[in-house]
Amino acid sequence: MLKTLTIAAVMTGMTMAGALAAPFCLTQGGASHCMYFDGTACAHDASAANGECTLNLNEVVLPASGTNAYCVVTSQGAAVCGYADPVACSREALKQHGACARGGSPQQLPNDYLPNAGR
């Protein structure tokens, strides 16, 4: 009986793990393989394969706009935005085994010194 329950639990765990979609994809030659939960591992494998590590846009939603354009995407697929430059974003992404991505365009503030600026 215990053996049957153990096998059922393992099979259920395998099914649930397979149902989770990874937030990072290895893209090479137009084909995307979205199987990475670790952005660092994805970037490493992409470099070795002469490809690139991209976001799985079916799983990760970046904000369309905001005051800071760069977001750290975590291994859970959450986007934490608030980085004004890609260097700070990349450092934090490396610490979290995520990736830095550009969110929506930063909010453009009107410049009073330009003629017809946003008017």
N, CA, C and O atoms as a GROMACS GRO file, in nm:
protein
  476
    1MET      N    1   0.082  -0.119   0.000
    1MET     CA    2   0.000   0.000   0.000
    1MET      C    3   0.087   0.126   0.000
    1MET      O    4   0.061   0.219  -0.076
    2LEU      N    5   0.191   0.128   0.086
    2LEU     CA    6   0.280   0.244   0.094
    2LEU      C    7   0.353   0.264  -0.039
    2LEU      O    8   0.374   0.378  -0.083
    3LYS      N    9   0.392   0.154  -0.102
    3LYS     CA   10   0.463   0.162  -0.230
    3LYS      C   11   0.372   0.224  -0.337
    3LYS      O   12   0.418   0.304  -0.418
    4THR      N   13   0.245   0.188  -0.338
    4THR     CA   14   0.149   0.243  -0.434
    4THR      C   15   0.129   0.392  -0.411
    4THR      O   16   0.124   0.470  -0.507
    5LEU      N   17   0.118   0.434  -0.284
    5LEU     CA   18   0.102   0.576  -0.253
    5LEU      C   19   0.225   0.655  -0.293
    5LEU      O   20   0.212   0.767  -0.344
    6THR      N   21   0.343   0.599  -0.272
    6THR     CA   22   0.467   0.668  -0.308
    6THR      C   23   0.475   0.688  -0.459
    6THR      O   24   0.510   0.796  -0.505
    7ILE      N   25   0.443   0.585  -0.534
    7ILE     CA   26   0.446   0.594  -0.680
    7ILE      C   27   0.343   0.697  -0.728
    7ILE      O   28   0.373   0.776  -0.818
    8ALA      N   29   0.225   0.698  -0.670
    8ALA     CA   30   0.122   0.795  -0.709
    8ALA      C   31   0.167   0.938  -0.678
    8ALA      O   32   0.145   1.029  -0.758
    9ALA      N   33   0.231   0.956  -0.563
    9ALA     CA   34   0.278   1.090  -0.526
    9ALA      C   35   0.388   1.138  -0.620
    9ALA      O   36   0.390   1.254  -0.659
   10VAL      N   37   0.478   1.048  -0.658
   10VAL     CA   38   0.585   1.084  -0.751
   10VAL      C   39   0.526   1.117  -0.888
   10VAL      O   40   0.567   1.216  -0.949
   11MET      N   41   0.432   1.039  -0.936
   11MET     CA   42   0.370   1.064  -1.066
   11MET      C   43   0.294   1.196  -1.065
   11MET      O   44   0.298   1.270  -1.164
   12THR      N   45   0.224   1.227  -0.956
   12THR     CA   46   0.152   1.353  -0.945
   12THR      C   47   0.249   1.470  -0.946
   12THR      O   48   0.224   1.571  -1.011
   13GLY      N   49   0.358   1.456  -0.874
   13GLY     CA   50   0.460   1.561  -0.872
   13GLY      C   51   0.520   1.584  -1.009
   13GLY      O   52   0.545   1.698  -1.047
   14MET      N   53   0.544   1.477  -1.084
   14MET     CA   54   0.599   1.490  -1.219
   14MET      C   55   0.500   1.560  -1.310
   14MET      O   56   0.539   1.643  -1.392
   15THR      N   57   0.373   1.528  -1.297
   15THR     CA   58   0.270   1.590  -1.381
   15THR      C   59   0.258   1.738  -1.349
   15THR      O   60   0.247   1.820  -1.440
   16MET      N   61   0.260   1.773  -1.220
   16MET     CA   62   0.248   1.913  -1.181
   16MET      C   63   0.370   1.992  -1.226
   16MET      O   64   0.357   2.106  -1.270
   17ALA      N   65   0.490   1.933  -1.214
   17ALA     CA   66   0.611   2.004  -1.255
   17ALA      C   67   0.611   2.026  -1.405
   17ALA      O   68   0.657   2.130  -1.453
   18GLY      N   69   0.560   1.929  -1.481
   18GLY     CA   70   0.553   1.944  -1.626
   18GLY      C   71   0.453   2.049  -1.668
   18GLY      O   72   0.465   2.106  -1.777
   19ALA      N   73   0.353   2.075  -1.584
   19ALA     CA   74   0.249   2.172  -1.619
   19ALA      C   75   0.296   2.316  -1.600
   19ALA      O   76   0.240   2.408  -1.659
   20LEU      N   77   0.399   2.336  -1.518
   20LEU     CA   78   0.450   2.470  -1.495
   20LEU      C   79   0.534   2.513  -1.614
   20LEU      O   80   0.624   2.441  -1.657
   21ALA      N   81   0.505   2.628  -1.667
   21ALA     CA   82   0.583   2.678  -1.780
   21ALA      C   83   0.696   2.764  -1.727
   21ALA      O   84   0.678   2.842  -1.633
   22ALA      N   85   0.811   2.750  -1.786
   22ALA     CA   86   0.930   2.823  -1.743
   22ALA      C   87   0.928   2.966  -1.795
   22ALA      O   88   0.877   2.992  -1.904
   23PRO      N   89   0.982   3.060  -1.717
   23PRO     CA   90   0.981   3.200  -1.760
   23PRO      C   91   1.089   3.237  -1.861
   23PRO      O   92   1.082   3.343  -1.922
   24PHE      N   93   1.190   3.150  -1.880
   24PHE     CA   94   1.300   3.181  -1.970
   24PHE      C   95   1.312   3.078  -2.081
   24PHE      O   96   1.289   2.958  -2.060
   25CYS      N   97   1.347   3.125  -2.200
   25CYS     CA   98   1.357   3.038  -2.318
   25CYS      C   99   1.493   3.051  -2.383
   25CYS      O  100   1.548   3.161  -2.391
   26LEU      N  101   1.548   2.941  -2.428
   26LEU     CA  102   1.667   2.942  -2.511
   26LEU      C  103   1.617   2.952  -2.655
   26LEU      O  104   1.549   2.862  -2.704
   27THR      N  105   1.651   3.062  -2.721
   27THR     CA  106   1.605   3.085  -2.858
   27THR      C  107   1.725   3.074  -2.951
   27THR      O  108   1.827   3.141  -2.933
   28GLN      N  109   1.710   2.988  -3.050
   28GLN     CA  110   1.818   2.964  -3.145
   28GLN      C  111   1.757   2.929  -3.280
   28GLN      O  112   1.678   2.836  -3.291
   29GLY      N  113   1.795   3.005  -3.382
   29GLY     CA  114   1.746   2.977  -3.516
   29GLY      C  115   1.595   2.986  -3.530
   29GLY      O  116   1.536   2.912  -3.609
   30GLY      N  117   1.532   3.074  -3.454
   30GLY     CA  118   1.388   3.092  -3.462
   30GLY      C  119   1.307   2.998  -3.374
   30GLY      O  120   1.186   3.017  -3.357
   31ALA      N  121   1.372   2.897  -3.317
   31ALA     CA  122   1.302   2.802  -3.229
   31ALA      C  123   1.328   2.840  -3.084
   31ALA      O  124   1.441   2.871  -3.046
   32SER      N  125   1.223   2.838  -3.003
   32SER     CA  126   1.235   2.869  -2.860
   32SER      C  127   1.209   2.745  -2.778
   32SER      O  128   1.112   2.672  -2.801
   33HIS      N  129   1.297   2.721  -2.683
   33HIS     CA  130   1.283   2.609  -2.590
   33HIS      C  131   1.266   2.667  -2.451
   33HIS      O  132   1.364   2.702  -2.385
   34CYS      N  133   1.141   2.677  -2.407
   34CYS     CA  134   1.108   2.742  -2.280
   34CYS      C  135   1.109   2.639  -2.168
   34CYS      O  136   1.006   2.582  -2.132
   35MET      N  137   1.228   2.616  -2.113
   35MET     CA  138   1.244   2.514  -2.010
   35MET      C  139   1.332   2.561  -1.896
   35MET      O  140   1.373   2.480  -1.812
   36TYR      N  141   1.364   2.689  -1.891
   36TYR     CA  142   1.457   2.741  -1.792
   36TYR      C  143   1.385   2.819  -1.683
   36TYR      O  144   1.307   2.910  -1.711
   37PHE      N  145   1.411   2.781  -1.558
   37PHE     CA  146   1.363   2.856  -1.442
   37PHE      C  147   1.475   2.939  -1.382
   37PHE      O  148   1.451   3.019  -1.292
   38ASP      N  149   1.596   2.922  -1.432
   38ASP     CA  150   1.713   2.995  -1.384
   38ASP      C  151   1.767   3.078  -1.500
   38ASP      O  152   1.815   3.024  -1.600
   39GLY      N  153   1.758   3.210  -1.487
   39GLY     CA  154   1.803   3.299  -1.593
   39GLY      C  155   1.951   3.290  -1.620
   39GLY      O  156   1.995   3.305  -1.734
   40THR      N  157   2.031   3.264  -1.515
   40THR     CA  158   2.175   3.250  -1.532
   40THR      C  159   2.208   3.126  -1.614
   40THR      O  160   2.293   3.132  -1.704
   41ALA      N  161   2.143   3.016  -1.586
   41ALA     CA  162   2.166   2.893  -1.662
   41ALA      C  163   2.120   2.910  -1.807
   41ALA      O  164   2.186   2.861  -1.899
   42CYS      N  165   2.010   2.978  -1.826
   42CYS     CA  166   1.959   3.004  -1.961
   42CYS      C  167   2.061   3.087  -2.040
   42CYS      O  168   2.092   3.054  -2.155
   43ALA      N  169   2.113   3.194  -1.978
   43ALA     CA  170   2.211   3.279  -2.046
   43ALA      C  171   2.339   3.202  -2.077
   43ALA      O  172   2.398   3.220  -2.184
   44HIS      N  173   2.382   3.116  -1.985
   44HIS     CA  174   2.503   3.036  -2.006
   44HIS      C  175   2.485   2.941  -2.124
   44HIS      O  176   2.570   2.934  -2.212
   45ASP      N  177   2.372   2.868  -2.126
   45ASP     CA  178   2.347   2.773  -2.234
   45ASP      C  179   2.327   2.845  -2.368
   45ASP      O  180   2.367   2.795  -2.473
   46ALA      N  181   2.264   2.962  -2.363
   46ALA     CA  182   2.244   3.039  -2.486
   46ALA      C  183   2.377   3.084  -2.544
   46ALA      O  184   2.397   3.079  -2.666
   47SER      N  185   2.468   3.126  -2.458
   47SER     CA  186   2.600   3.168  -2.504
   47SER      C  187   2.675   3.051  -2.566
   47SER      O  188   2.739   3.067  -2.670
   48ALA      N  189   2.667   2.935  -2.504
   48ALA     CA  190   2.734   2.816  -2.556
   48ALA      C  191   2.675   2.769  -2.688
   48ALA      O  192   2.746   2.712  -2.772
   49ALA      N  193   2.545   2.793  -2.708
   49ALA     CA  194   2.477   2.747  -2.830
   49ALA      C  195   2.468   2.856  -2.936
   49ALA      O  196   2.404   2.837  -3.040
   50ASN      N  197   2.532   2.971  -2.911
   50ASN     CA  198   2.526   3.085  -3.002
   50ASN      C  199   2.380   3.128  -3.026
   50ASN      O  200   2.341   3.163  -3.137
   51GLY      N  201   2.302   3.125  -2.918
   51GLY     CA  202   2.163   3.168  -2.924
   51GLY      C  203   2.143   3.283  -2.827
   51GLY      O  204   2.237   3.356  -2.795
   52GLU      N  205   2.021   3.299  -2.780
   52GLU     CA  206   1.996   3.401  -2.679
   52GLU      C  207   1.890   3.352  -2.581
   52GLU      O  208   1.805   3.270  -2.614
   53CYS      N  209   1.898   3.406  -2.460
   53CYS     CA  210   1.800   3.375  -2.358
   53CYS      C  211   1.692   3.482  -2.365
   53CYS      O  212   1.721   3.601  -2.352
   54THR      N  213   1.569   3.440  -2.386
   54THR     CA  214   1.458   3.534  -2.399
   54THR      C  215   1.352   3.503  -2.294
   54THR      O  216   1.355   3.398  -2.231
   55LEU      N  217   1.260   3.595  -2.277
   55LEU     CA  218   1.149   3.573  -2.185
   55LEU      C  219   1.040   3.492  -2.253
   55LEU      O  220   1.014   3.507  -2.372
   56ASN      N  221   0.977   3.408  -2.176
   56ASN     CA  222   0.859   3.336  -2.223
   56ASN      C  223   0.741   3.431  -2.206
   56ASN      O  224   0.684   3.440  -2.097
   57LEU      N  225   0.704   3.500  -2.312
   57LEU     CA  226   0.600   3.602  -2.302
   57LEU      C  227   0.461   3.545  -2.277
   57LEU      O  228   0.367   3.620  -2.252
   58ASN      N  229   0.448   3.413  -2.282
   58ASN     CA  230   0.322   3.349  -2.243
   58ASN      C  231   0.311   3.339  -2.091
   58ASN      O  232   0.202   3.319  -2.038
   59GLU      N  233   0.423   3.353  -2.022
   59GLU     CA  234   0.426   3.340  -1.877
   59GLU      C  235   0.462   3.468  -1.803
   59GLU      O  236   0.417   3.488  -1.691
   60VAL      N  237   0.542   3.553  -1.864
   60VAL     CA  238   0.592   3.674  -1.799
   60VAL      C  239   0.520   3.795  -1.857
   60VAL      O  240   0.515   3.813  -1.979
   61VAL      N  241   0.464   3.876  -1.770
   61VAL     CA  242   0.398   3.998  -1.814
   61VAL      C  243   0.475   4.117  -1.760
   61VAL      O  244   0.487   4.135  -1.639
   62LEU      N  245   0.528   4.197  -1.851
   62LEU     CA  246   0.598   4.319  -1.812
   62LEU      C  247   0.501   4.435  -1.821
   62LEU      O  248   0.415   4.437  -1.909
   63PRO      N  249   0.513   4.532  -1.731
   63PRO     CA  250   0.423   4.647  -1.738
   63PRO      C  251   0.443   4.724  -1.868
   63PRO      O  252   0.555   4.733  -1.919
   64ALA      N  253   0.335   4.778  -1.921
   64ALA     CA  254   0.341   4.851  -2.048
   64ALA      C  255   0.411   4.984  -2.033
   64ALA      O  256   0.475   5.031  -2.128
   65SER      N  257   0.401   5.046  -1.918
   65SER     CA  258   0.468   5.173  -1.899
   65SER      C  259   0.499   5.193  -1.752
   65SER      O  260   0.449   5.120  -1.666
   66GLY      N  261   0.579   5.290  -1.725
   66GLY     CA  262   0.616   5.319  -1.588
   66GLY      C  263   0.729   5.420  -1.585
   66GLY      O  264   0.778   5.462  -1.690
   67THR      N  265   0.769   5.458  -1.467
   67THR     CA  266   0.875   5.558  -1.457
   67THR      C  267   1.012   5.495  -1.471
   67THR      O  268   1.107   5.565  -1.506
   68ASN      N  269   1.026   5.366  -1.445
   68ASN     CA  270   1.154   5.299  -1.461
   68ASN      C  271   1.139   5.186  -1.562
   68ASN      O  272   1.049   5.103  -1.551
   69ALA      N  273   1.227   5.184  -1.659
   69ALA     CA  274   1.209   5.097  -1.773
   69ALA      C  275   1.261   4.955  -1.754
   69ALA      O  276   1.226   4.868  -1.833
   70TYR      N  277   1.344   4.928  -1.653
   70TYR     CA  278   1.406   4.796  -1.643
   70TYR      C  279   1.347   4.716  -1.528
   70TYR      O  280   1.321   4.768  -1.420
   71CYS      N  281   1.326   4.586  -1.555
   71CYS     CA  282   1.262   4.497  -1.460
   71CYS      C  283   1.347   4.372  -1.441
   71CYS      O  284   1.405   4.320  -1.537
   72VAL      N  285   1.355   4.323  -1.317
   72VAL     CA  286   1.416   4.194  -1.289
   72VAL      C  287   1.304   4.091  -1.296
   72VAL      O  288   1.203   4.103  -1.227
   73VAL      N  289   1.324   3.990  -1.380
   73VAL     CA  290   1.227   3.881  -1.391
   73VAL      C  291   1.285   3.765  -1.311
   73VAL      O  292   1.395   3.718  -1.340
   74THR      N  293   1.209   3.720  -1.211
   74THR     CA  294   1.256   3.614  -1.122
   74THR      C  295   1.225   3.477  -1.180
   74THR      O  296   1.155   3.466  -1.281
   75SER      N  297   1.278   3.374  -1.116
   75SER     CA  298   1.256   3.237  -1.163
   75SER      C  299   1.110   3.196  -1.153
   75SER      O  300   1.068   3.099  -1.218
   76GLN      N  301   1.030   3.268  -1.073
   76GLN     CA  302   0.886   3.240  -1.065
   76GLN      C  303   0.809   3.313  -1.175
   76GLN      O  304   0.688   3.294  -1.188
   77GLY      N  305   0.877   3.395  -1.253
   77GLY     CA  306   0.812   3.470  -1.360
   77GLY      C  307   0.759   3.605  -1.318
   77GLY      O  308   0.693   3.673  -1.396
   78ALA      N  309   0.788   3.646  -1.194
   78ALA     CA  310   0.741   3.777  -1.146
   78ALA      C  311   0.836   3.885  -1.198
   78ALA      O  312   0.957   3.866  -1.200
   79ALA      N  313   0.780   3.997  -1.238
   79ALA     CA  314   0.860   4.110  -1.284
   79ALA      C  315   0.863   4.215  -1.173
   79ALA      O  316   0.760   4.265  -1.131
   80VAL      N  317   0.984   4.247  -1.127
   80VAL     CA  318   1.003   4.349  -1.025
   80VAL      C  319   1.069   4.468  -1.093
   80VAL      O  320   1.188   4.467  -1.122
   81CYS      N  321   0.990   4.570  -1.117
   81CYS     CA  322   1.039   4.686  -1.191
   81CYS      C  323   1.079   4.797  -1.093
   81CYS      O  324   1.035   4.799  -0.978
   82GLY      N  325   1.161   4.886  -1.140
   82GLY     CA  326   1.204   4.996  -1.057
   82GLY      C  327   1.350   5.029  -1.077
   82GLY      O  328   1.411   5.095  -0.993
   83TYR      N  329   1.407   4.984  -1.186
   83TYR     CA  330   1.548   5.007  -1.214
   83TYR      C  331   1.560   5.106  -1.330
   83TYR      O  332   1.505   5.083  -1.438
   84ALA      N  333   1.632   5.215  -1.305
   84ALA     CA  334   1.645   5.319  -1.406
   84ALA      C  335   1.751   5.286  -1.511
   84ALA      O  336   1.748   5.341  -1.621
   85ASP      N  337   1.845   5.196  -1.477
   85ASP     CA  338   1.950   5.164  -1.574
   85ASP      C  339   1.971   5.013  -1.581
   85ASP      O  340   1.944   4.941  -1.484
   86PRO      N  341   2.020   4.965  -1.695
   86PRO     CA  342   2.035   4.820  -1.712
   86PRO      C  343   2.146   4.759  -1.626
   86PRO      O  344   2.141   4.639  -1.598
   87VAL      N  345   2.244   4.837  -1.584
   87VAL     CA  346   2.354   4.782  -1.503
   87VAL      C  347   2.302   4.739  -1.366
   87VAL      O  348   2.330   4.627  -1.322
   88ALA      N  349   2.230   4.826  -1.299
   88ALA     CA  350   2.174   4.793  -1.167
   88ALA      C  351   2.075   4.677  -1.178
   88ALA      O  352   2.072   4.589  -1.093
   89CYS      N  353   1.997   4.679  -1.282
   89CYS     CA  354   1.900   4.572  -1.305
   89CYS      C  355   1.971   4.438  -1.326
   89CYS      O  356   1.931   4.337  -1.269
   90SER      N  357   2.075   4.438  -1.407
   90SER     CA  358   2.149   4.315  -1.436
   90SER      C  359   2.217   4.260  -1.312
   90SER      O  360   2.222   4.139  -1.292
   91ARG      N  361   2.271   4.350  -1.228
   91ARG     CA  362   2.334   4.305  -1.103
   91ARG      C  363   2.234   4.233  -1.013
   91ARG      O  364   2.263   4.127  -0.958
   92GLU      N  365   2.117   4.293  -0.999
   92GLU     CA  366   2.014   4.232  -0.913
   92GLU      C  367   1.963   4.102  -0.974
   92GLU      O  368   1.937   4.005  -0.902
   93ALA      N  369   1.948   4.100  -1.104
   93ALA     CA  370   1.903   3.977  -1.172
   93ALA      C  371   2.003   3.864  -1.150
   93ALA      O  372   1.964   3.749  -1.131
   94LEU      N  373   2.131   3.895  -1.154
   94LEU     CA  374   2.235   3.794  -1.132
   94LEU      C  375   2.225   3.738  -0.991
   94LEU      O  376   2.240   3.617  -0.971
   95LYS      N  377   2.201   3.824  -0.893
   95LYS     CA  378   2.187   3.780  -0.753
   95LYS      C  379   2.068   3.686  -0.737
   95LYS      O  380   2.073   3.590  -0.660
   96GLN      N  381   1.960   3.713  -0.811
   96GLN     CA  382   1.836   3.637  -0.796
   96GLN      C  383   1.823   3.523  -0.897
   96GLN      O  384   1.718   3.458  -0.902
   97HIS      N  385   1.925   3.499  -0.977
   97HIS     CA  386   1.921   3.398  -1.083
   97HIS      C  387   1.805   3.423  -1.178
   97HIS      O  388   1.738   3.330  -1.224
   98GLY      N  389   1.783   3.551  -1.204
   98GLY     CA  390   1.677   3.591  -1.296
   98GLY      C  391   1.736   3.655  -1.419
   98GLY      O  392   1.847   3.622  -1.460
   99ALA      N  393   1.662   3.745  -1.478
   99ALA     CA  394   1.708   3.817  -1.597
   99ALA      C  395   1.657   3.959  -1.590
   99ALA      O  396   1.554   3.988  -1.529
  100CYS      N  397   1.731   4.048  -1.653
  100CYS     CA  398   1.689   4.187  -1.662
  100CYS      C  399   1.621   4.208  -1.796
  100CYS      O  400   1.673   4.166  -1.900
  101ALA      N  401   1.506   4.270  -1.794
  101ALA     CA  402   1.432   4.295  -1.918
  101ALA      C  403   1.384   4.439  -1.920
  101ALA      O  404   1.361   4.500  -1.816
  102ARG      N  405   1.370   4.490  -2.037
  102ARG     CA  406   1.319   4.626  -2.051
  102ARG      C  407   1.167   4.619  -2.050
  102ARG      O  408   1.106   4.546  -2.129
  103GLY      N  409   1.106   4.695  -1.959
  103GLY     CA  410   0.960   4.701  -1.953
  103GLY      C  411   0.909   4.796  -2.058
  103GLY      O  412   0.968   4.810  -2.165
  104GLY      N  413   0.799   4.861  -2.030
  104GLY     CA  414   0.745   4.959  -2.123
  104GLY      C  415   0.833   5.081  -2.130
  104GLY      O  416   0.928   5.094  -2.053
  105SER      N  417   0.803   5.168  -2.218
  105SER     CA  418   0.881   5.290  -2.231
  105SER      C  419   0.868   5.373  -2.106
  105SER      O  420   0.760   5.380  -2.047
  106PRO      N  421   0.976   5.437  -2.064
  106PRO     CA  422   0.964   5.524  -1.947
  106PRO      C  423   0.871   5.640  -1.978
  106PRO      O  424   0.861   5.686  -2.092
  107GLN      N  425   0.803   5.685  -1.877
  107GLN     CA  426   0.710   5.795  -1.895
  107GLN      C  427   0.788   5.920  -1.937
  107GLN      O  428   0.881   5.962  -1.868
  108GLN      N  429   0.750   5.977  -2.049
  108GLN     CA  430   0.818   6.095  -2.100
  108GLN      C  431   0.759   6.220  -2.036
  108GLN      O  432   0.639   6.245  -2.048
  109LEU      N  433   0.843   6.296  -1.969
  109LEU     CA  434   0.798   6.420  -1.908
  109LEU      C  435   0.816   6.533  -2.008
  109LEU      O  436   0.916   6.535  -2.080
  110PRO      N  437   0.724   6.627  -2.014
  110PRO     CA  438   0.740   6.738  -2.108
  110PRO      C  439   0.862   6.823  -2.073
  110PRO      O  440   0.893   6.845  -1.955
  111ASN      N  441   0.931   6.870  -2.176
  111ASN     CA  442   1.048   6.956  -2.158
  111ASN      C  443   1.006   7.097  -2.195
  111ASN      O  444   0.981   7.126  -2.312
  112ASP      N  445   0.999   7.185  -2.096
  112ASP     CA  446   0.953   7.322  -2.119
  112ASP      C  447   1.047   7.403  -2.206
  112ASP      O  448   1.008   7.509  -2.257
  113TYR      N  449   1.169   7.357  -2.225
  113TYR     CA  450   1.265   7.433  -2.302
  113TYR      C  451   1.267   7.400  -2.450
  113TYR      O  452   1.333   7.467  -2.528
  114LEU      N  453   1.194   7.296  -2.489
  114LEU     CA  454   1.186   7.262  -2.632
  114LEU      C  455   1.061   7.325  -2.691
  114LEU      O  456   0.954   7.320  -2.630
  115PRO      N  457   1.073   7.386  -2.810
  115PRO     CA  458   0.954   7.443  -2.872
  115PRO      C  459   0.853   7.332  -2.909
  115PRO      O  460   0.892   7.229  -2.964
  116ASN      N  461   0.728   7.354  -2.878
  116ASN     CA  462   0.620   7.259  -2.910
  116ASN      C  463   0.640   7.122  -2.845
  116ASN      O  464   0.596   7.021  -2.901
  117ALA      N  465   0.705   7.116  -2.732
  117ALA     CA  466   0.733   6.988  -2.665
  117ALA      C  467   0.607   6.930  -2.606
  117ALA      O  468   0.561   6.975  -2.501
  118GLY      N  469   0.552   6.833  -2.672
  118GLY     CA  470   0.436   6.762  -2.621
  118GLY      C  471   0.310   6.846  -2.611
  118GLY      O  472   0.220   6.815  -2.533
  119ARG      N  473   0.304   6.952  -2.689
  119ARG     CA  474   0.186   7.039  -2.681
  119ARG      C  475   0.109   7.037  -2.809
  119ARG      O  476   0.007   7.104  -2.820
   0.00000   0.00000   0.00000
